[in-house]
Amino acid sequence: MKKVVVFVVGVIFIICTLGTMVHAGHGHINVNTATSEELQLLPGIGESIAQNIIEFRQANGQFSSLEDLVKVKGIGEAKLKNIKDFLKLEGTSDFDPTGIPSKQAK
C-alpha cells in the first residue's frame, strides 16, 4: 500500500511539473531592448501595456531592476509576478511563447 501511495504522489508531481513547463513558455525577453511585439508575447501584456513599457523606458532610461516595472501604468505586483520569470535586463531576447494559450499571451 505504501508503495502505491508513493508511486501516485510521484506521478502527480511529474504531471504537475510538466504541465507547468508546457504552459509557461521558455526563454527571456530583455525589457530594456524589447519591441512592442516582443513584449506582447508575455502573458497578460497587450499592445497598450507594451507601449507603456516602451514609453516609460524612453522617458526614464533603462530599467535597473525588474521591480521597477511596477512604475509602469498597467503593471502591478500581480502582473509583475506573472511575467517576471520571463524577463531579463541584459542580453538578447530569446523568449519562445510555445505552449502559452493565446488568451494568456495577450
C-alpha positions in Angstrom: 0.0 0.0 0.0 2.8 2.4 0.9 4.5 1.8 -2.5 1.2 2.6 -4.3 0.9 5.9 -2.4 4.5 6.9 -3.2 4.0 6.0 -6.8 0.8 8.0 -7.2 2.4 11.0 -5.5 5.4 10.7 -7.8 3.2 10.6 -10.9 1.1 13.6 -9.7 4.4 15.5 -9.1 5.7 14.7 -12.6 2.4 15.7 -14.3 2.2 19.0 -12.4 5.8 19.8 -13.3 5.5 19.0 -17.0 2.2 20.8 -17.1 3.8 24.0 -15.8 6.6 23.8 -18.3 4.3 23.3 -21.3 2.2 26.3 -20.4 4.9 28.6 -19.3 6.9 29.2 -22.5 10.6 29.5 -22.1 13.5 31.9 -22.5 13.6 35.6 -21.6 12.8 39.0 -23.0 15.1 41.8 -22.4 12.8 44.5 -21.1 15.4 47.2 -21.8 15.5 46.5 -25.6 12.3 44.6 -26.4 10.0 45.8 -29.1 6.3 46.1 -28.6 5.7 42.9 -30.5 8.2 41.0 -28.2 6.6 42.4 -25.1 3.2 41.3 -26.3 4.4 37.7 -26.3 4.3 37.8 -22.5 1.2 36.5 -20.7 -1.2 39.4 -19.9 0.7 42.0 -21.8 -1.2 43.6 -24.7 -0.4 46.4 -27.1 -1.3 49.2 -24.6 0.9 47.9 -21.7 3.7 47.1 -24.1 3.6 50.7 -25.4 3.5 52.0 -21.7 6.7 50.0 -21.0 8.5 51.4 -24.1 7.4 55.0 -23.3 8.5 54.6 -19.7 11.8 53.3 -20.8 12.3 56.2 -23.3 11.4 58.8 -20.6 13.4 57.3 -17.7 16.1 55.3 -19.2 16.7 51.6 -18.9 15.2 49.6 -16.0 17.8 48.9 -13.3 15.7 46.2 -11.7 12.7 44.2 -12.8 10.8 45.5 -9.8 10.9 49.0 -11.4 8.3 47.7 -13.9 5.6 48.4 -11.2 6.1 52.1 -12.0 4.7 51.5 -15.5 1.0 52.2 -15.9 -0.9 48.9 -16.1 1.7 46.8 -14.3 1.1 46.0 -10.6 2.6 43.5 -8.3 0.4 40.6 -9.6 1.2 41.2 -13.2 4.9 41.5 -12.5 4.8 38.3 -10.6 3.2 36.6 -13.7 5.9 37.8 -16.1 9.0 38.3 -14.0 10.4 34.8 -14.8 10.3 35.6 -18.5 12.2 38.9 -18.2 15.9 40.0 -18.0 17.7 43.3 -18.0 20.7 42.4 -20.3 21.5 40.3 -23.3 19.4 39.2 -26.3 15.8 38.3 -26.0 15.2 34.6 -26.7 11.6 34.1 -25.4 9.5 31.4 -27.0 5.8 31.5 -26.1 5.2 28.0 -27.3 2.6 26.4 -25.0 1.1 29.6 -23.7 -2.6 29.6 -24.6 -3.4 32.5 -26.9 -5.8 34.1 -24.4 -2.9 34.4 -21.9 -0.4 35.6 -24.4 -2.2 38.9 -24.9 
